[in-house]
Amino acid sequence: MARQTVTRIQPYEARDAKPKLVYPGLTIPFILIVTCFAAWGSAANLTDVLVGVFRHIFTMSNFQSALVQFAYYGAYFSLAIPAAFINRRYGYKAGVLAGLGLATLGGFLFIPASVLLAYGFFLIALFVLAAGLSILETSANPFVIAMGPEENATQRLNLAQSFNPVGANIGVLLGALLILPQITPESEKAAMTADQRLAAQEQDLSLVLGPYTGIATALLLIWIVIAIQKIPVPEEHARFAPDERNTGLVGRLWHNRHYRYGVAAQFLNVGAQVCAWTFTIQYAQDVVGVPTASSGWYLQASLILFLISRFVMTYLLGIYRPTKLLFAMGLLGLLFSLIAMFSPNMIGLLAVVGISLSLSLMFPTIYGVALQGLGPDTKFGAAGLVMAILGGALLPLVQGKLMDIMGANLAFVVPGICLGLVACYALFDLRTARHGGPLVSEGAAG
C-alpha cells in the first residue's frame, strides 16, 4: 500500500542542540493543563479509600467493594473512543473542556447519592465523574505531547504526570483525615439497634460528600480558566490528505508492535497500580493488624513515595533511555510484590508501599513510548491507551476475589505478574527497531 503523506505545520524550529521542553508561547497553557493532572489524581485516588469505606458501611466482601473501581475505570474504557472523536473533530482544548464539565457534574451527583443512601447511586456518581475524567485524560496527555518537540515528549509527559500524584496525595489525605477516622467502628455497630445502625450509616456516607463536592468545585474553576485561554498547538494542524483521513487507521495502529504491545503494557500497569493502592489499606488491616483509623496513612505513604519518585524519574529520563528505566522499575515492582506475598508482616506492608516506587515511572513512559511517531494517528492512538485503563476495572476484581479465597498477602500475585510483564515490554522495546518516519503507515490492508 502506498505510504501516507502528512503535511505538518511546524512554526517553531529547534535552534539548540537540546530542544526546549515546551514551544515558545505555550508555557502558561502547559501549566493550566498540568492542573488537570492534579485534579484527576485527587478524584482517582480518593476512590482507593472508598473501597475500604464502603466495605465497612455496607458490610460487603472485598469483591463487592471492588465494584467501586470497576465503575470508575469502566467509565474510562467506555468514554475513550468518544473522546478521540471530540479531539479529532474539535481539538484537544474542546476535549479538555468536555471532560472537565462532565467530571464536575459527576462530583455534584454525590449530593443526591448521600441523601438516597444507596450504594448503586454512589457507583453511578462515580461512573459519571470518571467518564468526564476519561475524556479529560484522553485529551490532556496527547495535548501535552503536542506542546513541544517529539524528541523530549516522554520527558515532558512525565513532568506533567508528576503533578498527578500531587493531586493523588491530596485525595488520599482527604480520605485519611476526613473519612477513615470518623467511620463508625464495627465493634460499636454490633451493639446498635437497627435505627442506630441506619443513623450511623447516614453519618458515614455523609463523610464522602464533602471531598467530592470540593473536587467538583475545583474542576469547575479549572474549566472557566481554560475556557478563556487561547491555546495554539502546532501539532494539531497536522493533516492527512482529505481522502486519507481515516483510511487504514486501525491497520496502521495494529501493525505497529510498539503501540500494540504498549496498550497491553498499559492495561497491566494500570491494573497493578489500582490493585496495589486499592488493597494497601486492607493489607494493613487484615495482614498486619493496623487499626482502621490509622491504616489510611500507609496508602498516604505510598503516594508520597510515588510523588517524590515521579520527579526523580523525570530527571533521570534526561539521562537514560526511558525503556531502560522502565525495565528496571518493572523488575523492582515484581520483587516488592513477592516480598508482600511471602512476608505477611510489617516488612510485607512496607513492600506494598514500595511498589509505588516502581509504578512512578510507568504510565507516562509507556504512553510516550507507545505513541512515538504516530503523527496524526496520535488522537486515536491515545484513546486506545486510555481504554487500556480498563485494567484498573478488571484486575482489582481478580485480586479482591483471590483475597477472599487465599488472603490479602498471597493475592498480591496479581500486581506481581502485571509488573513482570511490563518489564517484558520494556525489554522488547530495547531489543527491537522502530518503524521509520513520523507516521506509522505500514501494515494496512491492501
C-alpha positions in Angstrom: 0.0 0.0 0.0 1.2 3.5 -0.8 2.7 5.3 2.2 0.5 8.0 3.7 1.6 11.6 3.2 1.4 14.0 6.1 1.8 17.8 5.9 3.0 19.3 9.2 3.0 23.0 10.1 5.9 23.5 12.4 6.3 27.2 13.1 8.8 26.6 15.9 12.1 25.2 14.8 14.7 23.9 17.3 17.8 26.0 17.1 19.6 24.5 20.1 21.3 21.1 20.3 18.9 20.3 23.1 15.3 21.2 22.2 13.2 23.2 24.7 10.7 21.3 26.7 7.7 23.4 25.6 7.3 25.5 22.4 7.5 29.3 22.9 4.2 30.9 24.0 2.8 27.6 25.4 4.2 27.8 29.0 1.1 29.1 30.6 -1.3 26.8 28.7 1.1 23.9 29.7 0.7 24.9 33.4 -3.1 25.1 33.0 -3.2 21.6 31.6 -0.9 20.4 34.4 -3.6 21.4 36.9 -5.9 18.9 35.2 -3.4 16.1 36.0 -3.5 17.1 39.7 -7.3 17.3 39.7 -8.0 13.9 38.3 -5.3 12.5 40.6 -7.3 13.7 43.6 -10.5 12.1 42.3 -8.9 8.8 41.2 -7.1 8.1 44.5 -10.0 9.1 46.7 -11.7 6.1 45.2 -9.0 3.9 46.6 -10.1 5.0 50.1 -13.8 4.4 49.2 -13.2 0.7 48.6 -12.4 0.2 52.3 -15.0 2.7 53.4 -17.9 1.1 51.5 -16.8 -2.4 52.7 -17.5 -1.2 56.3 -20.6 0.9 55.7 -22.5 -1.6 53.6 -20.9 -4.8 55.2 -19.8 -6.4 51.9 -17.0 -8.6 50.6 -13.7 -7.4 49.1 -15.1 -8.4 45.7 -18.2 -6.3 46.1 -16.4 -3.3 47.4 -14.0 -3.5 44.4 -17.0 -2.6 42.2 -16.1 1.0 43.1 -13.0 0.6 40.9 -15.0 -1.3 38.3 -17.4 1.6 37.9 -14.6 4.2 37.9 -12.2 2.5 35.4 -15.1 1.0 33.4 -16.1 4.6 32.6 -12.6 5.3 31.5 -12.9 2.4 29.0 -16.3 3.4 27.7 -15.6 7.1 27.0 -12.1 6.9 25.5 -13.3 6.4 21.9 -15.9 9.3 22.1 -13.1 11.4 23.5 -11.0 10.6 20.5 -13.7 11.8 18.1 -14.1 15.0 20.1 -10.3 15.6 19.8 -10.3 14.7 16.1 -13.2 17.0 15.2 -12.8 19.9 17.6 -9.2 19.7 19.0 -7.6 18.9 22.3 -8.9 22.1 24.1 -12.5 21.1 23.4 -11.8 17.6 24.7 -10.3 19.0 27.9 -13.3 21.3 28.5 -15.8 18.5 27.8 -14.1 16.2 30.2 -13.9 18.9 32.9 -17.6 19.7 32.5 -18.8 16.1 32.8 -16.5 15.3 35.7 -17.9 18.4 37.5 -21.4 17.0 37.1 -20.3 13.6 38.5 -18.8 15.2 41.5 -22.0 17.1 42.3 -24.1 13.9 41.9 -22.6 12.8 45.2 -25.1 15.2 46.8 -28.2 13.2 45.9 -26.3 9.9 46.4 -25.7 10.8 50.1 -29.4 11.6 50.5 -30.6 8.3 48.9 -28.1 6.2 50.9 -27.9 3.7 48.0 -24.6 2.0 47.1 -25.7 1.9 43.4 -26.3 5.6 43.2 -22.7 6.2 44.5 -21.5 4.0 41.8 -23.5 6.0 39.2 -22.0 9.2 40.5 -18.5 7.7 40.3 -19.2 6.5 36.7 -20.2 10.0 35.6 -17.2 11.6 37.3 -14.8 9.0 35.8 -16.5 9.4 32.3 -15.5 13.1 32.4 -12.0 12.3 33.6 -11.7 9.7 30.8 -12.3 12.4 28.2 -10.0 14.8 30.1 -7.2 12.3 30.2 -7.6 11.2 26.6 -7.3 14.8 25.6 -4.7 16.1 28.1 -2.0 13.5 27.6 -1.6 14.0 23.8 -2.1 17.7 24.3 1.0 17.8 26.5 2.9 15.7 23.8 1.9 18.3 21.2 3.1 21.2 23.2 6.8 20.6 22.4 9.2 18.7 20.2 8.7 14.9 19.9 12.3 14.2 21.0 11.5 15.1 24.6 7.8 14.2 24.6 8.2 11.4 27.1 10.1 13.6 29.5 7.5 16.4 29.1 4.7 14.0 29.7 6.5 12.6 32.8 6.8 16.2 34.1 3.1 16.8 33.6 2.2 13.5 35.1 4.4 14.3 38.1 1.6 16.6 39.3 -0.9 13.7 39.2 0.5 12.3 42.4 0.3 15.8 44.0 -3.4 15.6 43.5 -3.4 11.9 44.5 -1.8 12.7 47.8 -4.5 15.4 48.4 -7.2 12.9 47.6 -5.9 10.3 50.0 -5.2 12.9 52.6 -8.8 14.0 52.4 -9.8 10.3 52.9 -7.3 9.8 55.8 -8.3 12.9 57.6 -12.0 13.5 56.9 -13.3 10.0 56.3 -11.5 7.0 57.8 -11.0 8.3 61.4 -14.7 9.2 61.6 -16.2 5.9 60.3 -18.3 4.1 62.9 -16.2 1.2 64.2 -17.5 -2.3 63.6 -17.3 -3.1 67.3 -19.8 -0.3 68.0 -22.2 -1.3 65.3 -22.6 -4.8 66.9 -24.3 -3.2 70.0 -26.6 -0.9 68.0 -30.3 -1.2 67.3 -31.5 -1.2 63.6 -32.4 2.5 63.8 -29.0 3.4 65.3 -27.2 1.4 62.6 -29.2 3.3 59.9 -28.3 6.6 61.5 -24.6 5.6 61.7 -24.7 4.6 58.0 -26.2 8.0 57.1 -23.4 9.8 59.1 -20.7 7.6 57.5 -22.0 8.2 53.9 -22.2 11.9 54.5 -18.5 11.9 55.1 -17.9 11.0 51.5 -19.9 14.0 50.3 -17.5 16.8 51.3 -14.3 15.7 49.5 -16.2 15.0 46.2 -18.1 18.3 46.1 -14.8 20.1 46.8 -13.2 18.3 43.9 -16.2 19.2 41.7 -15.8 22.9 42.6 -12.1 22.8 41.8 -12.8 21.2 38.4 -15.4 23.9 37.6 -12.9 26.7 38.4 -10.3 25.0 36.1 -12.9 24.7 33.3 -13.5 28.5 33.5 -9.8 29.4 33.4 -9.0 27.1 30.4 -12.2 28.2 28.5 -11.0 31.8 28.4 -7.4 30.9 27.4 -6.2 30.8 23.8 -4.0 27.7 23.3 -2.4 27.3 19.8 -0.7 24.0 19.3 1.3 23.5 16.1 0.9 19.7 16.0 -2.9 19.9 16.0 -2.6 21.4 12.5 -1.1 18.2 11.0 -3.5 16.8 8.4 -3.9 13.9 6.1 -4.9 14.5 2.6 -8.8 14.9 2.5 -9.5 11.3 1.3 -7.0 9.7 3.6 -8.1 10.9 7.0 -9.2 7.6 8.4 -8.1 5.1 5.7 -6.1 2.3 7.2 -6.1 3.8 10.7 -6.8 0.6 12.6 -4.3 -1.3 10.4 -1.5 1.2 11.0 -2.0 1.1 14.7 -2.4 -2.7 14.9 0.7 -3.4 12.9 2.8 -1.1 15.0 4.0 -3.6 17.6 5.4 -0.9 19.9 1.9 0.6 20.0 0.0 -2.7 20.2 2.1 -4.1 23.0 2.1 -0.7 24.6 -1.6 -0.9 25.0 -1.3 -4.3 26.7 1.5 -3.0 28.9 -0.6 0.0 29.9 -3.5 -2.4 30.8 -1.2 -4.3 33.1 0.5 -1.2 34.6 -2.8 0.4 35.5 -4.2 -2.8 36.8 -1.1 -3.3 39.0 -1.3 0.3 40.2 -5.0 0.2 41.1 -4.6 -3.3 42.8 -1.7 -2.1 44.9 -3.3 1.1 46.0 -6.8 -0.3 46.4 -5.7 -3.0 48.8 -3.0 -1.3 50.7 -5.4 -0.4 53.4 -6.9 -4.0 53.5 -3.3 -5.4 53.7 -2.5 -3.1 56.6 -5.7 -4.1 58.5 -6.1 -7.8 57.6 -2.5 -8.9 57.4 -0.6 -6.7 59.8 -3.5 -5.7 62.1 -3.2 -1.9 61.8 -6.3 -0.1 63.3 -8.8 1.3 60.8 -8.3 4.9 61.9 -4.6 4.8 61.0 -4.5 2.3 58.1 -5.0 5.1 55.6 -1.6 6.6 56.3 0.1 3.6 54.6 -1.7 4.5 51.4 -0.7 8.1 52.0 3.0 7.0 52.4 2.7 5.1 49.1 1.5 8.2 47.3 4.2 10.4 48.8 6.8 7.9 47.6 5.1 7.9 44.2 5.2 11.7 44.1 8.9 12.0 45.0 9.8 9.2 42.7 8.0 10.7 39.7 10.1 13.9 39.9 13.3 11.8 40.3 12.3 9.7 37.3 11.6 12.8 35.3 15.2 14.0 36.0 16.6 10.5 35.1 14.8 10.5 31.8 17.0 13.3 30.7 20.0 10.9 31.2 18.8 7.4 30.4 16.7 5.8 27.7 13.1 5.6 29.0 12.7 1.9 28.5 15.9 1.1 30.4 14.4 2.7 33.4 11.0 1.0 32.7 12.7 -2.4 32.6 14.5 -1.8 35.9 11.3 -0.5 37.6 9.2 -3.4 36.3 11.7 -5.9 37.9 11.7 -3.9 41.2 7.9 -3.9 41.3 7.9 -7.7 40.8 10.4 -8.1 43.7 8.3 -5.9 46.0 5.2 -8.0 45.2 6.9 -11.2 46.0 8.0 -9.8 49.4 4.4 -8.7 50.1 3.2 -12.2 49.3 5.7 -14.2 51.4 6.4 -11.8 54.3 2.9 -11.3 55.8 4.1 -8.8 58.4 5.3 -5.2 58.6 8.1 -5.9 56.1 5.4 -7.1 53.6 3.4 -3.9 54.2 6.5 -1.8 53.5 7.0 -3.7 50.3 3.4 -2.9 49.3 4.2 0.7 49.9 7.4 0.3 47.9 5.5 -0.9 44.8 4.7 2.8 44.3 8.4 3.5 43.6 8.3 1.2 40.6 4.9 2.5 39.4 6.0 6.1 39.4 7.7 5.9 36.0 5.3 3.6 34.2 2.1 5.3 32.9 3.7 8.3 31.1 6.6 6.3 29.9 4.5 3.6 28.4 2.2 6.2 27.0 5.0 8.2 25.4 6.9 5.2 24.0 3.7 3.7 22.5 2.7 7.0 20.8 6.1 7.9 19.5 6.0 8.5 15.8 2.2 8.2 15.3 1.7 11.7 13.9 -2.0 12.5 13.3 -2.9 8.9 14.4 -2.0 10.1 17.9 -5.5 11.2 18.8 -7.0 7.7 18.2 -3.8 6.0 19.5 -4.2 8.0 22.7 -7.8 6.7 23.0 -6.5 3.1 22.9 -4.1 3.7 25.7 -6.8 5.3 27.8 -9.1 2.4 27.1 -6.2 0.2 28.5 -7.1 1.8 31.8 -9.8 -1.0 31.8 -7.1 -3.0 33.6 -7.9 -0.8 36.7 -11.5 -2.0 36.5 -10.9 -5.7 35.9 -7.8 -6.7 37.8 -8.8 -5.4 41.2 -11.9 -7.7 40.9 -9.5 -10.6 40.4 -7.3 -9.6 43.3 -10.4 -9.0 45.5 -11.7 -12.5 44.7 -8.3 -14.0 45.5 -8.2 -12.1 48.8 -11.5 -13.6 49.8 -10.1 -17.1 48.9 -6.5 -17.1 49.9 -5.8 -13.9 51.9 -4.6 -10.4 51.3 -0.9 -11.2 51.1 -0.9 -14.0 48.5 -3.4 -12.1 46.4 -0.5 -9.6 45.6 0.5 -12.2 43.0 -1.8 -10.2 40.6 0.3 -6.9 40.6 3.5 -9.0 40.6 2.6 -10.7 37.3 1.5 -7.4 35.8 4.7 -5.6 36.7 6.8 -8.5 35.4 5.1 -8.4 32.0 5.6 -4.6 31.9 9.3 -5.3 32.3 9.0 -7.7 29.3 7.5 -4.8 27.2 10.5 -2.6 28.1 12.9 -5.4 27.1 11.0 -5.7 23.8 11.5 -2.0 23.0 15.2 -2.2 23.9 15.8 -5.2 21.6 13.8 -4.2 18.6 13.9 -1.4 16.0 11.1 1.0 15.5 9.1 1.7 12.3 10.6 4.6 10.4 9.1 8.0 9.7 6.8 10.3 11.7 3.7 8.3 10.8 3.5 4.6 11.0 1.7 3.6 7.8 2.9 0.0 7.2 0.7 -2.9 7.7 -2.6 -1.5 6.4 -4.6 -4.0 4.4 -4.1 -3.9 0.6 
